[in-house]
Amino acid sequence: MGPINLSELPAASTVTGSTVESIDSRGLSMTVQTARAEQAVYVGHDLEVLKGVRVGEHVSLELDVEGRVVKIIQLAPVPEEEGTPKLGA
């Protein structure tokens, strides 16, 4: 029997439709804005979980029973509506 791959275990809970606001790879944490427009900080199980994630991406997070991120599912970007101003423009 080999090592357990945490991303293959069933999630204890899932946070869907969040936007990544910041990533702290040293602290293994990320700040997201949830679908309810609330800020939340989640800690990754290890650095591998945060690999490839970028600020501004829309994601869903799978959490273990301790509330740590075990898997990040990158969602397709939300399509821009014509005539909608872009942030920072």
TANORTA-V567739 format. One record per run of one state. SS is the DSSP state (a for helix, b for strand, c for the rest). FROM is the first residue (numbers start at 0). TO is the last residue. Records with the same first field share a line. If there is no record, write none. Layout:
SS=FROM-TO ; FROM-TO
//
This chain:
c=0-4 ; 8-11 ; 24-27 ; 33-37 ; 44-45 ; 50-56 ; 63-67 ; 74-88
a=5-7 ; 46-49
b=12-23 ; 28-32 ; 38-43 ; 57-62 ; 68-73
//
